[in-house]
Structure formats: structure tokens, C-alpha cells
Amino acid sequence: MLQIQVIRENKEEVVRRLAKKKFKGLEIIDQIVQTDADRRSTQTELDSLKADANAIAKQIGEMMKSGKKAEAEDLKNKSTALKETEKALQERLNAAEAELEKLLVLVPNLPADVVPEGRLPEDNKTVFTHGDIPALYEGAQPHWDLAAKYDLIDFELGVKLTGAGFPVYKGKGARLQRALINFFLDRATAAGYLEVQPPILVNADSGFGTGQLPDKEGQMYHVTVDDLYLIPTAEVPITNIYRDVIVKAEDLPIKNCGYTPCFRREAGSYGKDVRGLNRLHQFDKVEIVQIQHPDKSYQTLEEMREFVAGLLKDLELPFRTLLLCGGDMSFASAQTYDMEVFSAAQQRWLEVSSVSNFEAFQSNRLKLRYREGSEKPRLAHTLNGSALALPRIVAALLENNQEPDGIRIPKVLVPYTGFDKIN
């Protein structure tokens, strides 16, 4: 959530940057500014009235001590009238604050200046590429056929048990999943991230804190009886660990990682782009999260991007890094890099990671602050990244490493899988 003082003091700049994000409700900024002005004037009026009421109360006490009961009674009547006015002003202030909060949560984060103009994925900027596109042998197959051929993943059984988008991993397919999770976690902890194992159900306050609510409630599975949500990413519970917390500046950065299953309704998804592992309702992912000093968050964003790139290099996958344009960014992000691997059998790029800096947008919702010495607490910056999401990584590994007699396992994974080939 944007800070009200940012909007109040930089209205034209806010409107300009929101336009880059293709935000359609720019008129809401005028409503916010007006509501904020009403709130502040009401607060000033209420503070003045309370000061008058306190002064009268003091006078009443002095008059009662000096025996001026008649005069004291007159002041008591005046005090009663002031209390009625105070009650009305307080109600007006509460209504203005509620309306301001209602409007503020509808406004997305401001994109950083480096974010390119654009509305569609085609407008994203390629900033880095690595690796050669593999040339497959004649008769090479997409991963869904390879999964059936080697009995790695059963998509139809998943439909029977739950529905489309909930595959069942079997044998070496299941071991490959476990190997990737352990590999990703080991690399993250070696890089200084503290591993946590958070809940996969969160309350509405947690969803609000990281920006999933009220923006994305339709994309999350909702356990209605208990009013809980299945997490779309480990970012939600891990970042919310620090909700309503003031951390010491010397403890920054705070680095956490965690593995969780993730759940996304993906309503409206259909066609070839969702076949096999390309788009699932349940999938596994390792997430990295950092709480950082505002002066260092963009340096940290680049470090996190390099960390994810290192994982992809070790997996021997060709990939590219995209700087997302304003119109293709998430509601809460200020700057995002997407990592895409090339799927040789499908002849297309598959997104496997997003690394984002949210600046103070999430922190303002979370009330996550840091304190330097005796200074007043300030909002920290939050960042996160997929390191990595498994489904499309598995798809690319199966497709790119297929050979006539089986599927080769990257050397870095062999200690985790216990086998170097699927056949």
C-alpha cells in the first residue's frame, strides 16, 4: 500500500508512474487527496475541541474548590455540549479514515523509473541470455509424452483424485522432484538464507499484508468454513513472519528461504500453454525472501537475480532474463525480473522465476519497520524470488536432456537423485 504522504506530496509524479503501470483508475488519486484533506481538517478540529474540553474540565475543578458551584454548573453544561460535538467529530474522522484505507488498498505500487513502458509480455526487455538452444534428435517428444513413456508423472490419475492441474509424480519422477527441492534449499542456505517451514494456510491478514488481498482473492483457494486461504506462494507466510515487527537496522538484511507446495486456481486458463506441467493448480516451489534497508534494496534485487541465474546455469538450462514492462508487472511490485528457460521440444520459453522488489509497499501493509539507533522507526523494503518453481524446470529438464536411450540428469543433481539417467 502506498504511503499517504507520498501521494499527498507527489501527486503528479504518482499519476505519471501509475500510468506506466497501465492503472485504469487514476481518478482515484484525486479522491484519495480530497479524503485525506477532509481527514486532516477533521483531526485538527477534533484536537482543538479536545484542548478546549480539557481546559474547561480544569476550570470546573478550580471553581468547585473555590466554592463557585453555580459557575461550575454552567461550565459543566458547556462541557456536555462539547462532548456531543466531540463524539460527532470522532465518528466523522473514523469514517474518513475508513474511506481513505478503502481507497488506498485499490492503488498498485509505483513502478521504478528503470521499468520500461509497455502493456504486454512482448514489451518486456531482455537483459540477459545464457546457454545454447539444444538440438534434439528426430522423434524427440514433449515432456507429457516423456512422463508417460518413463512412468514419471500421471496426469490422468491426478484428474481422478482431484482434477486437472493436480499431477501425481511417481518413481524417478517423484525422486526428481525431491532432488530439486533439496538442491534449491541447500543452495539457498549456503547463500545465507535461513530455512523456514511455514504453514500452507494463511489468514486474511496475511493475504492483505503481501498484497494478495483484496486484489487476488479469486485466484486463491479459500477454505470458507475457517476463512483461511491456501497459499499461492511461500512469499505470503514467510514475509508475514515480520508483520507488526520493528527490526534493528544492524540485523538487516534478513534472509529467509522455504519450500512449500503452492496453490493457484488459474481460472480461465486453457489451451496448449497449460498442457502437462506448463500450468498447474498445485506445484512445488522454493522461495527466497529478504527484508532490507531501503538504501540497499535495489542492489539486493540484482544479487537475488544473480543467485537464481546461478541455479539455472548449474542445471545446464538455456535461459533469458526479462525486465518486465509496467503493464506486465504484479500489483505489488516496483520492479520485477522474470527468468525463462527454453523448452526444446515445445520450442518456447517457459517462465520459471520472478524476482521482485516491492520497496515499502508490502511493509506499509505489514507495519514492518526498522530502527536505526534512537531514530524513529521507518518502513523496511521487502523482496522475494522463486528459487525455483519446479514444474517448468522439470519440463525443460526432461525435454532438453532427452536422448534416444533415456533422459540425462544434470551432474549437479546426481548426488540428490541417486541416478544419472532416466530410462
N, C-alpha and C positions, 0 to 999 in steps of 0.2 A: 504494500500500500504506500502510495506517495505521501510524503510529509506535507501537511497543510501549508507550512511556511514556504516550502519550495514552490507550491502553486501560487500562493499569495504574492510572493516576491518576484517570481519569474514567469508570470502568466504567459506572455508571448512566446518565450522560449519553450515552455511546456507544450503549448499548442503546436509549435513547429515540430518538435520531436515526436509528439504523438501522431502527427500527420505522416511522418516517415514510417510509423508502425501500422499505418492504414486504419487507425482507430476511427470508427464511424460516428462516435458520439461526442465530438468536440464541443458541442454546445453545453455539455455537462460541466465544463470548466467554468463557464460564467455562473452557472447555478451554484457551484462549489464556492466561488469567490463571494457571491452575494450571501449565501447561507453562513459562511464564515464571518462576514461583516456583521450580520444580524446576531450571530452567537456572541461575538466580542462586545458589541454595544450592549447586549442584554447582560453580559457578565459585568461590564463596567457599572451599569445601572444597579445591578444587584449588590455589588461590592459597596457602592456608595450608600445604598439603603441600609445595609448591614452595619456600616460605620455609624450612621445616624441612630439606628436602633441601639447599638452598644452605648453610644453617648447618652441617650435618653435613659437607658437602664441604670447608668452610673448616677445620673441626676436624681432619679427616683430614690435610689438608695440614700443619697445625701439628704434629700428632703425628708425622708422618713426618719432619719437620725435627728434632724433638727426640728422635728415636730410639725412640719408643713404638710400635713396629711391631705388637705384639700388640693393643694398644688400637685402633690404626688399622684392623686387620683386622676387629675386632668391629664398628666403625662402618661399614666397607665392606659388611658383610653387612646391616646395618640399612638402608644406603643402597639396596642392591639391592632389598630388600623395599618400600622407599618408591617406587622406580621402577616396580615392578609395580602398586602401588596407583595411582600417577600415571597410568599407561597406561590402567587401567580407568576412572578418573575422566574422563580426556580423551575416551575413547570414549563415556561416558555424556553428557558435555557436548556432543559433536558430534551425538549422536542427538537430544538435547533441542533444539539449535539448528535442526536439520533439520526436526524436527516443528513447531517454532514457525513457521518460514518457510512450511511447507506449509499451516498453518492461516491465517496472516496473509494469504496471497495469495487466500484464498477470501472475504475480507471486503470489501465495496464501500466506496467513500468515504462520508463522512458528509455529508448534505445541509445546506446553510446554513440558518440559522433562518428566513430570508425565504421559503424554499421552501414552497409550500402543501401541505396534506395532500391525499391522493388517490392513486388507483391507475391510472386510465385517462386517455387523452387528453382525454376530456370534462371531467376535473378540472383541467386546466391553466388558468391565469389569463391572460386577455387584458389586456395592459398598454398596448397602443398600436395604433391603426389609422390607416391613411393611404390616401387616394385614394378615388375613386368606382368602384363596380362598373360596368363598361361595359355598355351596352345594345346588343346585336348585332342586325344586320339579320335578317330572316326567311330561313331557309335557311343560317344560319351553321353551320360544321362543327367537329368536334373536331380536334385537331392531327394525329392519324394520317391523317385523310382529307385535310387540307390538305397534309400532307407528300407524299401520293401525287399529289394534284392538280397540285402545282407541282414535282414530282420533286425533293424536298429530302432525303428520308430513305427508305431502302429497308429495311424491316423484314424482308421475306421473304428478301432477299439475305443479310442478316446471319444468318438461320437456316441458310441453305445453307452459308455459310462457317464458321460456328461453332455457333450455336444461338440459341434465344430469348434476348432481352435483350442482343444484340450488334448494334445497328443500323449500317447503312452510310450516312454522310452524303455528299451529292452536290451538286455545283454550288453554288448560293447557300446551300444548307443547310450545306455544309462551310465556306463563307466566313463564314456567320453564327457558326458555332462558333469559328472562328479570331478573328473580330472580338470576340466576348465575352471570350475568354481574354485577348487583348491589352488590352482595355478594363479588365478587372478587375486585371490586373498593373500597368498604368500608374497606376491609382488607388491601388493599394497602395503602390507605390514612391514616389508623390507624398506619401503619408501617413507616410513614413519607414521603411517595411519594406524590408529588404534581400532582393532576389530571389535564390533559390537553385533549382537544378535537381537534385533528389535522385534516387537510384535508385528504381525502382518495385518492386524485390525487396528484401526485408529478411530478416535472420536472426532466429532465435527470441529472442535477447537484446533486439533492438529491439522485437519484438512484446510481450515482457514489460514493457519499460520504460514503454510508454504504456498498458498495461492491456488490450491485445487478447488476450494470452496470460496465464494459461491460460483466460480467460473466453470468448473468441470464436473459438477455433480452427476450429470448424465453419462459421463464416461467411466464412472466408478461403480463397482458393485456395492450396493447398500444393504446391510443387514438391518432391516427395518425394525424388528422387534426390539433390538438393543440400541438402535440408532448408531451403528458403527459402520465403517467403510473398509473394504478390502483395499490394501494399499496398491496404487499404480506403480510405485517405485519406493525403494528404501529411503530415498531422499526425505520422504514425509516423516516417518518416525524418527530417523536419525537427527534431522535438523531440529525437530521439536523437542529433542532432549534438552535443548538450551532455551526453550520458551520461558519467559519471565525470569531470565538469569542475567546477572551482571558479572562478567568475567574480568579478570585482571589483564591489563594490556600486555604485561610481560608473559602471559600464558598463551598469547596468540603467536602463530596460528594454532587453532585446534583442528586436528585432522582425525576423522573417523572413516572407517570403511565397514561395509556389511553386505552379506549375501542374504537375499530374500527371494522367494517367489513373488511375482508381480501379477496384478490382475487388471485387465482393461477390457471394457465392454466393446470398444471399437465398433460402435453402432454405425451401420451404413457401409461397412467395408465389404467389398465383393470383387470378383474378377480375378484375373491371373496374378495380380500383385499380392493376393492373400493366400495363394496356394502353398501347401506344405508348411514350412516354418516361416514363411515371409511375414505373416501377421497372425499372432495368436492372442487368445484371451488370457492364458496363463503361461508365463515364461519365467526363467531364472535369470537373475542379474546380480552382479556385484557393483555396488555404488561407492563412490568416494565423495566425501563432503568436507568442506573446510569453512571454518569461521575465521575471518581475517580482518586485520586493521584496514580501514578504508584507503590509506595511502599505498597499500601493498596488494590490493585485491586483483588488479589487472596484471601485475607481474605473476601472481599466483595462478591466474587463469591460463597464462602461457605455459607455466610449469605443469599444470594439470593436463593441458593439451599434449605436451611432450610426453608425459607419462603414459597416456592412452596410446599415443603413436608408438611408443616403445613396445607395448604389448602386441600390437598388430605386426610390428616388424619381427618380433620373436616368433609369432605364429606363421611367419612367412607368407602373409597375405598382402596382395597389392591393395593399396587404399589411397583415398584422397581426403583432404581436409577442406571443408567448406565454411566460409564465414557467412552466416545466414543474413539475408536481407531483412529489412524492417518488417515487411508483410508476412514473412515466414517464421517469425520468432514466436515464442510462447508468451503468454500473458504476463508472466512474472520476470522474464529475463531482460537484462540490459545489453548483454552480448552473448552470442552462442556460436560455438564451433560444432559442426556435425562431422563425424567420421563415417566414411562409406567404404566398404570393401567391394571388390569386383567379383561377381558370381559368374564364373566362366561358362557354365552350362546354360545359364539363363541369359547370358550376355547383357547384364545390367548391374548397376551399382545398388548396394543394399546398405541402408543406414544401420550402424551398429552402436553408435555412441553419440551423445550430445554432452558438451562440456559448457557450462554457463556460469556467468557472473550475474548475480541478482542485485548487486550493490546493497542498499539498505531497504529494498522493497519488502523482502521477507522479514527482515529484522524489525521493521516498524510494526508489522502484524504480530510478530512473536514477542515484542518487547525485549529483544535480545540486545544487550548493551555491553560496552566495555568501559573500564575506568582507568585513566592514567593518573596515578598519584592521588592528589586531593581534588582533581578536576571533576566537573560534573559529568556523569555517565553519558556516552554518546552511542549511537547505533553502530553496531558492527556490520561488516559485509559478509554475505553468505555465497558460497559457490558449491557446485556439485558436478559430477560427471559419471557417465556409465563406463565402468571399467572391468568387465564389459557386459553387454547384454548377450545372452547365449544363442538364441535361435538362429539368427542370420550368420553368426560366426560359425555355427555348426554347418549351416547350409553351404557356406563358402568353403569350409574345410573339406567337406565331402565332395563337392563338385570340382574344386580346383586340384585336389590331390588324387583324383581317381586315375587308376591305371587299368590296363586290361585284366590284371590278376588281383585287383583289390584296391583299397584306399590307403594311401600312405599317411602316417601320423607325423606331424612336425616333431623334430627332435626334442624341442623344449617340453613337449607333453608326454613323451615316452615314460619318464620316471613316474608320472602320475597315472597313466593308463595301464602300464604294465605290458603293453604290446605296441609294436611299431607299425602294424598293418591290420586293416580290417579285410578279411577275405572269407 
